[in-house]
Amino acid sequence: MSEGVRVRVLRAVHGDPLAAAELAAVLTEHQLAGLEPLPAEPVAVAPGLLRSHRRAIRALPADTRRLLLIAAADQYPLATHAFLRAVTTARLDTGPLDDAEAAGLAQPTSAGVVFRDPWTRIAAYETASALDRRETHRLLARVLRGEGEAPRRSWHRAAAMLGPSRRLAAELRASAHEARATGEHTLACALVERAAVLTPDPRERPRLLARAAADAWRSGDADRARRLAAHGDIDGLSGLLALRAGNATESFDALLAEAVRGVESGERKPGGEPGRGTDTDRAVGAAVGGAPIEGVGTIRCVRPVVPSAPEAAAHFLARATEAAVYTGDLRRCREAAAVADRYGIAAPGTLGGLAAAFEGRYEDARDLLEAAAGRCGPGGDPTSLIHSAIAALLLGDHTRAASAAVRAAASARARGDSVTVPQAMEFRVYAEFWTGRPRAAGAATLDALRQAYATGQDNGACHLQAALAMFAAVTGDEDVCRARAAAARTYAVERGLGLAAALALWALAFLDLSTGRYAASASRLRALAGFGPGHGHRAVLHLATPHYVEAAVHSGDTRVARAAHARYDRWAGAVRSPDDLALSARCRALLATGPDAVGHYRTALDLHAGGTRDFERARTELLFGGALRRLRNRTEARDRLHSALEAFEHFGAPHCAAQARAELRALGEPVRLPGRARDLTTLLTAQQLTVARMAAEGATNREIASRLLLSPRTIDHHLRGVFNRLGIRSRIELVRLLASSEE
């Protein structure tokens, strides 16, 4: 099964390996592929495990089972924290819980009951009769009378109800509003889903299920959201789910159509106040969009407010913008911008900026993106902050982008909006990468990757896989880079994620560039950097063009590179980012000949001083040092190359450090070898270290392969990786390095 399904299976079974095996065995082909949600009911998830736990519960005395039922109903499926009050009200003795403790099933504490595991808690609830469960819920509802406990009291009242009740359904809707306002989206989902069951009006059910699905999504329960969404024709929510885990192109079409439909329904005023749109439109717009984006119909109040049709349309348009970014086809941004103009929908600044960049109106793009990036003041809606981060990244302001992304994640956590956290972290990761902190960002990326998979956002996970491939390319881990890039590209092609596919291709191209495979690197980068107005993705051009020019110069084919640089230079001049201007000057130096390049390199380094991309500054020093060496300016060349080498070692970029050492050797400079044995574990993988030690002892590739049960070709691959990471060229240097490191 895919990694995303595997993570969600483990989450569905509460981490129990036996239950995971049971569930995996009954999944359909579509469920295994992540195309359909996982089963919901415990009996469908792990029937065998549940039966064994039920037998253990039934073996207990009746008084013990009743206490365990109260404790389980108080915790499952929602925690209501009323066990001790319920026991006191019912005048029950907690002594029989000793039998549960003796059986190893549960342990009484001063705060209530701690079950051995979640499946024991589920079994304690499911083993009881329906009548006993309803009575228990009534008891818990009676004792929940404190401040802020109304939503949980409503839940227990609804769980005890048998038939339809218009009054209770209305109470559940009101309680869900209260829960949603405090960020408790799991509770809000349960309340609205129960209201859909109890409402006597069948016309109201689709709207309630739409709202429940949106709450489930925001709580991070993607499988539940998809199950609920399947019960109604809810294009906006379906478009959002497709954006996060489906086909990005189809998502764009659905979200844009929903934005138009929302405006048109608001103009026709069916079933609601003038200009408010239909109930379903407003329900999905409120729950999916959260608070409206700053600058796009912001609602500034604490109590839940359902947005108007234009506000909901603005939310759908913002999501369509994200889908256009994901597809990598920015013609769709122009299409969305045209729709916004035609229908008078307030568009996010990122949309206008991307559309202007696509059309070659770079100054207009800069102004629109600058306005969007500026909307990241104190507080703020997570979606607004994410769009601010996107705009700042496109402007080359990585510090502001990282700040907006971190604040977006914090705001999402504070609002209980679990699903938005990995989205925000994705853009923080890009900012960290561009500022030359790949190792620091790697840990954050892995955490965001787990969250993306757990919340059913496989498309976001694909982008994070591509980011990890980019980090591995910089840190020189060739095997990881190729594996991550292959995983990202395979998934991206299936789901129409052009941006993720392009980023993964960049990772492979940079790996080629840093290991001297210039023709291969230029071939990969040409497709990414050779676009002008009307084509391409601005974020990819940021990455690809400077490295494409470098690879093209080394491989002797600069015709297309000159055209790509001209377009990049125009963008850099428009946005006035010091880093982009520095990289443009570096490209100009690479394309110049002889002494003419020196001035451009000096200009590039002066501009780097005002930017944040320290890794690219080090690469500029490396290239400048090489040019000075060829011009026989040995003294300055040595200084530049040593500075670059020190920076690459600090960044943990062994391939780039090896290039700096090679240039220093060409100068006749003695080059210190990297690290001692105690540091080799940070430079080499365990397999590489084993192969290196065997090779240093004199074993041939064939002998090493025989000992490790690998092929000689694999051993040769590992040794080349060792030489590249350590910046050495022969086994003799390897012997010396290992010998000196053990002194």
N, C-alpha and C positions, 0 to 999 in steps of 0.2 A: 504494500500500500504506500501511497505517497506520504511524505513527511508530515504534511498538514493533516491528513486523515489520521495518521498514527498519533499525533499529539492530541487530537480531539477524541479519539477512542480512549486514550488513557484518562483524559479529563472526564469523559462520560462514565467511566467505571471507577472513578475516584482513585485511580492509580493502582488498582488491584490487578496483578498479572493474570490470575486465574479468570477473572471476569473479562479481562482484555482478550484472552484467548477464546473465550466463549463468544464474545461479540464479533471478533474478527471472522470467526467461522461461519457466521450467518449473514454477513454483509453481502449485498448485491454488487454486481459489477459497477453500477453507477455510484453506489455508496463508497466502494473501494477507490474509485477514481475521484471522489470528492464532488461529484455532480449532483448528488442527492443528500439530504440531511440524514444523520444517524438516527436509529430508533430512540424513542423517548422514554417509554415505560420501563421500570426496572425489570419486570418479568420478561420483557423482550430483549433487554440488554444482556442479562446474565441469569437465565432461569435456573440453571443447575446450582450456581453459587447461592442464589436466593433460597432455594429449597433447603439446602444444608443449614443455612442460618435460621430458617423458620423452625426446623426440627429442634435446634438448640433453644430457641425461645419457648416453644411449646413444652419443653421438658421442665420449665420453671413453674413454681406455684402460681396460682391465679392472682394473688395480691401483688406478687413481683411483676407479673406481666402487665397488670393495670398501671403500676407506677412507671414501668418502661414505656407503656403506650403514651402516657401523659408527657413524659420527657421527649419521646420521639415526635409527637404532634407539635410540641413546643419548638422543635428544631428542624423538622422536615415537612414540607420542602422549604419552609421559611423559618428563620430564627425569630421567636417573639419574646423570649426572655421572661416567661411567666410561670415556670415550673413550680418554684417554691410557693408563690402566691396561690397557685391552683391547689397544691397539696394541702396548704393551710386551710383554704376555703372549704375543701372537701373533707377536712378533718381526717386525713389519712396518715398512717404511721409509715415512716420511711425505712423502718427496720427491715422489711422484706427485701430491700435492695441488697442486703448482705448476700442473699442467695445468688444474685446476678454477679456480684463481685467474686464470689467463690467459684462460679462457673467461668470466670474470665471474660464475661460479656460486657460489663459496664462497671463503672466505679462512681459511687456517690461522692460529691464534693460540697463545699459550702455554697457554691454557686449553682448547683444542680447535678446533673448526671452527665458523665463523660463516657460515651460508648467506645467499645474496643476499636471500631472502625465504622465508616459510613454505612456499609452493608448490614451491619448488626442493627444500626438505628433504623434503616429502611425495613428490615425484617420485623423489628419490634412493632412498627406501625402497620405493615401489610398483613401481619399474622392475625391482628384483631378483627373482629366482625365489623361490618359497615355500621351497625347500630352503635357499638362501643366507640367507634371513631367519631361519629357525629356527637355523641354525648360528651366526649372529651373536648371536642372543638367548642361546644357550648360552654363548658366549664372555663376554658381558657379565655373565651370572649368575655365572660362575666368579670374576670379579674383584670382585664386590660382596660383600665380607666384613667391612666396617667396622661400627663401632657405629651403630645406627639405620638400616642399609641393608637389613635383612631384607625390608621390604615391596617395595623395588625389585628385590631379588634374586628374590623370589617372582614378581613380575610377569614378569621375563624368562624364568624357568623355565616359567611358564604359557604365555607366547607361543611357546615352543619345543615345547610339547606338542601332539600330534596328536589323541589320543582321550581318552575319559573317564578320570578318575583320582580316586578318593575321597580318597586321601591328599593329593594336591595341592590339591584343592578345600578340604580342611580347613586346609591351610597358608595358602591365600589368605584364608580367613575370618579366621584369626588375625592375618595381616599387615594385613588391613583394619582390625581392631580397633586395632592399633598406630598405623596411619596416621590413623585417626579421632581417636585420643586426642591427637595432635599438631596437629590442625586441618587435615590434608591430605585434604580430602574428595574432591577430584578423583582422587587416587591410590586412596583407599578405594573409590570408585565403580568404577574400572577393575578393581580386584582382585576385588570381589564379583561384578561383571558377568561376569568371566572364570570365576569359581567356578561361576556358574550354567550356563555352557557346559560345564564339565568334570565337574560332579557327575553320577554315574550314577543318582541318585535323582530321578525326575521330580517327586516330591512336595515336594522341597526347593527346586526351581527358583523357584516363585512367591515364597517367602520371601526368597530371595537377590535376586531382581529387585526386590522391594519395598525391600529395604535399599539396593540400588544406586541405585534411583530417588531415594530420600530423600537419599543422599549427593550425587547429581548436583544435586538441588535446592539443598542447602545450599552447594554450591560455586558456585552461580550459573548453572548450565547448565540452564535451564528446558526447552529443547527435548529434551535428552537425558532429563531426568527424566520428561517426558510420554511419550516413546517407551517407556521402560522400564515406566512405570506401566500402559501400555496392555496389557501382557502378563499381567496378573493382576487379580483382583477385590480391589482394595485400597481400600476405602471411605475409610479415614482419610486416606491420601495423596491420593486423588482429591479429597476435601473440602478439603485444604490447597491443592492446585493451583487449585481453583475459587475459593478465598478470594483468591488473589493474581492470578488472571487469568481467572476465569470469573464465573458468576452468584453473587452474595453470598448470596442467599436459599437457593439449592440447596446452597451450601457449608455454611451454618448447619445445614440439615437433615442433611447427610451427616456432619458432625463431631459433632453431638449424638447421632445414631444410633450412631456409632462409639464414643462415650464409654459409652453404655448397653451396647452389645454387648461392650465390653471388660470391664465389671464383671460382666456376666452370664456371660461365658466364664470369667472368673476364679473365679466361684462354682461353675461346673460342673466346672472343672479338667480340660478335655480336653487331652491331649497334652502335659502339662507338670507342674511341681510344683504343689502345692496353692496356689491363689490367684495363680498366675503368668499364667494366660491362655494363649492359643495362641501358637505361635512367630511367626506373622505379626503378631498384635497387638503383641507385644513388640518385634519388629524395627522395625515402622513407628513405634511409640511412642518407641523409643530414638532412631532416626535423625531423625525429623521433629521431635520435641520437644527434642532436645538434653538438657541437664541439666534436671531438673524445676524448676518455678518455686519460688522461695523461699517457704516457708510452705505449699507443696503437695507434700509428700513429697520434700524436697530430698535429693539424694545427694551427700555430701561426700567424694569421693575422686577421685584422678587417673585411675586405670585405668578403662577402659570398663566400665560397669555397665548391664545391661539392666533397665529399670524394671519393676516389677510391674504387674499389670493395673490396680489402683487408681491408680498413678502415671501410667500411660499414659492412663487415662480422664481424669485431671485435666488432662493436656496437651491432649487433644482438647476438653475443656470450655473451657479457656482460649482455644483457637483459635475455638471457637464463639462465645465472648464477643466476640472481635474481629470476627467476621462480623456479629454483631448490631449492633455499633457502626457498621460499614460500611453496613449496610442502612438505618440511620437509624430503624428500627422497634424501639423499645426494649421493645415487648411481648415480643419474643423473649428479651430478658434475663430477664424474669419467667418465661418458659417454661423457659429453661435453669436458672434458680435453683431452680425447682420440681423439675426432673429431678435436680439435685444433691442436694436434700433427700431425695427419694424413694429414691435409690440410695446415699446416703452418700458421694458424691464430694466431695472437698475442692475447693471453688470458689475462684478468685482473688477478691481483695477488690473488684476493679473490677466483677465481675459482681454481687455482692451490693449494692454501692453504686448501680449503675445501676438495678437492679431496684427498690431502695427509692426512688430519686428518681422513677422512673416511677410508683410508687404514691403519691407525695406524702409519703412518710416521710422528710422532709429531714434531720432530726437523725440518724436511723439511717444514712442515706446518707452523711452527713458522717463519722460514726465509721468506717464500713467503708472509705471512700475514704482517710481519713487513715491507717488501718492499712496500706493497700496502698501509699500514697505513701511511707510510712516505710521500706519495704523497699528502700532504695537505698544501703546502706552500702558499705564497701570491697569490691572484687571484684564478684561477682554474675553471675548468668546474664543474657544479653541480653534474653530474653523477660520475666523478672521486672522488669528495669529499664524496659522499654518499658511494662509495666503500671503501674509506679510513675509514669512520666511521664504516662500517661493520667489516672491518679487525681489527680496534682498539678494538671494542667490543669483538670480539672473543679472542683477546689477553689479555682482562681484563684491558685495558687502557681506563677507562671510561672518564677521563678528555679530552684526545685527541679525543675520539669518539664524545663527546658533542661539542667540538670546531669545528671538521670537519663538523658535521651535521648543526650547526648554520651557518657556513660559506657557506655551500651548499645551505641552504634556502635563505641566503642573495644574493648569486650569482644568484640563479634562479629568485628572484624578480627583480634584476637589469637587467636581460636579458629578462624580460617579460615572463618567462617560468613558468606560474602559476601552471601547473600540477605537477611540480617537488617539489614545496614547501611542501605539506603535506607528500611526500615521505621522504624528508630530516627530517621533524619534527618527523616522526615515529621513526627514529633511535636516535634522540635527547631524545625522551621520554624514550627509554630503558636505555640510559646513566644516565638520571636523576633518574630513578627508582633504578638502581643498586647503585647509590651513596647515597641513602636514603633520597630523597626529594620528596616523593609521593604527598604531597599536592601542592607543587609548580609546579610539573610537570602535575598535574591533569588539571589545567586551560589551559596550553599549549596543552594538549592532546585533550580537548574538542574543542579548536579552530581548531586544525589540523583535527579533526573528521568532523567538519562542512565543512572545505575546501575539504576534501577527497570526501564527499558526493556531494558537489556542482560541483566538477570537474569530477564526474562520476567514481571515483576510489573506488568502493565498496569493492574490495579486501583489499586495504589499510585501509579502514574504519573498516573492520573486525579485522585487527591486532590492530588497535587503540581501538576497543571495548575490545579486550583481555587485552590490556595494562590497560584500565580503571578498568577491573575486578581485575587485579593484584594490582593496587593502593588501590582499595576498600578492598581487602583482608588484606593489611597491615594496613590500617586505621580503620579496624574493622567494616566497613559498610556491614554487611552480606547480606542484601536484595539487595543492588546495585551490590555486587560481584556476587551473584547468577544470577541476571537478565542479567548483562553484559556478564558473562561467557556463559550463555545459548544462548544468541543472537549470540555471536561469534562462538560457537561450531556448532550451527545449520547451519549457513551460511558456515562455513569452511568445513564442511563435504560435503555440496552440491558442492562446488567449488574446492575441492581437496587441500585446504590450511592446510596442516598438521602442519605447524609451529604455526599458529594462534590457531588451536584446542589444540595443546600441551600447549601453554601459558595459555589458558583459564583453562585447566585442572590443571595446576600448581597453578593458583589462588585459585581454590577450595581446592586443597590439602594444601596450606599454611593456608587457613582459618581454615581447620580442625586441622592443627598442632598447631596454636596459640590459639585454644580453647580447647586443650586437647583431641581431637578425634584422637588419634595416629594411631590406626589400620586403620581407614578410610583414613587418610593421607598417610600412608605407602602403602596402596593398590593403591591409585592413582599415587603416585610417583614411585612405582616400575616399572611401564610400561615406565616411562619417563627416569629413571636413569639407568636401568639395561641393557644398550646397550654398546657394545664395538666396536672395529674397524670393519667396514663392516655394521654397523647399526647406527641409531640414528642421532641426530642433535646436533652439538657442543654447540650452544646457549642454547638449552634446558638442556643439561648436566650441563652447568654452573649453571643453576638455580636449577635443581632437585636434584643432587647428595648430596650436603651437608644436605639438609632438609630431603631427604629420609633416610640417615644414622641416623639422629636424631629421626625421627618417628619410624624407625625400632628398634632402641635401646629401646625406650620407650615401644614399643609393644612386645619386647622380641624375635624378629626374625631377626637375623643379618647375616645369611648365605649369602644371595644375596647382602646385603649391603656391606659386606667386599669386595666382588668382584667388585662392582660398585666403591667403594672408591679406590681400587687399580688402576683402570683405570683412575679415576679422578686425583689421585696423580701423575701418570705418565705424564698426560697432564700438570698439574700445574708445575711439575719440568721442563718440556720442555719449556714452555712459560715464566717461572720465574716471573709471576705476583705476587706481594706481597699479594693481596687479595686472589687469588686462593691458594697460598701456605698456607695462614692463615686458610682458610676454610678446607684445607686438614688436617692441624694439628688439627683443631677442631674435624674433623671426627675421627682422630686417638685417640683423648682423649675420645670421646664418646664410641669408641669400646674397650678402655682399661678398666681395672678393678682397683678399689681402688686407692691407692696413685700413681700408675703408670700414671693416667690420668693428674695429676697436672702439670707435666713438659710439657706435650703436650699443655695444655691450656695456660701456660705461653708463650710457643713458638708462639702459635696462636696470642696472644695479642701483642707480640713484632712485628710480621709480619703485623698485622692490622695497626700498627702505621705508616707503610710506604705505606699504601694503601688508597683508597678513599671510601670504602664501610662501612661507619660509622654505618649504621643500622645493618649490620652483625657483626660488632665489639660489638655492644650492646647485640646482641643475644649470642655472645660468652661469654660476661661477665655474662649474665643471667645463662647460662649453667654451667659456672665455679663456680659462686656463689652457685648454687644448689649442685654441687659436693663437694665444701668446707663445706657446711652445713652438708652433710651426713658424711664427715670425721671429723666433730666436730671442724673445724677451724672457730669459730664463728666470730672472729674479721675481718678477711679478707673477709669472706663470706658476712658480712654485708656491707662492703665497696663496693665490687663488685656489689651487688644487688642494692644498692642505686644508684650507677653510671649507671647501666642498666636502672633502673626506670626513672631516670632523662632524659636519652637519649630517651626512648620510649615516654615519655610525650612531649618532644621537637618534635619528629617525628610525633606525633599525631597517635600513634599505641596503642589504648586502650587495645586490647586483650593481647599484649605482656606486657604492663604495669601491667595488672591484674596478669599475671604469676609472675612478679617480686614481686608484693605485697604479693602474696600467699607464695612465698619462704620466704619473710621477716617475715610474720606472723608465719611461721613454726619455725623461729628463736626466736620467742617471742618478736620481735621488734614492737614498735608502728609505724603504717603506716599512714602517712597523706592521707586524702581522696582527690581525684582529684577535683580541681575547686570549685567555689562557684556558686550560681544560675545564676549569670550573665555570667558564662562561660559554663553552662550546654547546652546552645543552640549550642555551637560548638562541644559538645561531643555527644549529642543525636539528633535524628531526631525530628521533631515536634510531630509526633505520639507517639514516645517513651516518650517524655517529658510529654505529656498529660496523658499517661498511668501511668507513674511514680508518678505524683502528685496525681492521683486518688487512687493508691495503698497506698501511704503514708498517705492518709486521712482515710484509713481503709476499702476501698471498696474491695470486693472479685473479683476474675477473672470474675465470672459470672455476677456480678453487673456492672463491667466496660464494659464487652461485650455488655450488654443490653443498656447501655447509648450511646456507640459508634457505635451500630449496627454492631458489629463484632462477630465472634465466640469466645468462651472461649479459644479454642486452639490458635487462633491468638493472644489473649491477653497474654497467657502464653509464646508464642514466643517473643513478644515484651518485656516482663519483663526479660526473660533470656538475651535478647540483652542489656537491661539497666544494669543488674547486671554485665555482661561481660565488658561493656564499662566503668563503674564506678569502677570496681575492688572490688565489694562487693558481699556478699553471702546471705543476708537475707533482709526481709522488715524492720527489726528493724534498720539495718545499713542505709537503704534508708531513713527512717524517720529522723534519726540523720543527715544525709548529707543534706537533704532539709531544716531541721530546722536551722542547723548551717549556711547554705548558705544565709538564709534570715535575719540573724542578722545584 
